[in-house]
């Protein structure tokens, strides 16, 4: 193998864990609590902070995506862990703190975040292509391949099954940031960079759509 390739590989492997500076493995929180709601809230917030760095100047929130297909008083409007969006062509509504309801035309990518590899069946359903298409802006003509959504599992615990998760990873819909190996939490270098590449593609979508999408005034006639 050429020296340059080996050196590049070693550099990328050394760099990967430091890209996750905001995120400590959630199992460390078990010293203080095993309440999954508390741990899950920390993980989602930490991952959103990480995403903010990678997608700026796009915005990041939790909340919901709305469009003309919404039924009035819809009780089944999906709650989304993480939405990457921009106030173009229109800003979010009911925005408060980290929460916002984002018009679909302003949403460029979504992520579902799990503290560990639990309830993978539900995560799989949340990443179904049909659902994701309802949560992100349609592709523009000649825009690169679709970038819709990704699942982020912070850590796969040693006792957690891998079969369905492995299938989802192979399909490119999920990344796992850490593996528990004994008492250590080993970063998954390939998955970390897959997340980085996904966020770069979302950022590109936001830039491509900027100023090219406008309100269809004919629809108001």
LINNOR-V618542 format. One record per run of one state. SS is the DSSP state (h for helix, s for strand, l for the rest). FROM is the first residue (numbers start at 1). LEN is the number of residues. If there is no record, write none. Layout:
ss={SS,SS}
from={FROM,FROM}
len={LEN,LEN}
//
This chain:
ss={l,h,l,h,l,h,l,s,l,s,l,s,l,s,h,s,l,h,l,h,l,s,l,h,l,s,l,s,l,h,l,h,l}
from={1,3,21,26,32,36,56,59,67,80,86,93,97,99,104,107,117,120,127,129,134,149,157,163,171,174,182,184,188,189,210,217,221}
len={2,18,5,6,4,20,3,8,13,6,7,4,2,5,3,10,3,7,2,5,15,8,6,8,3,8,2,4,1,21,7,4,1}
//
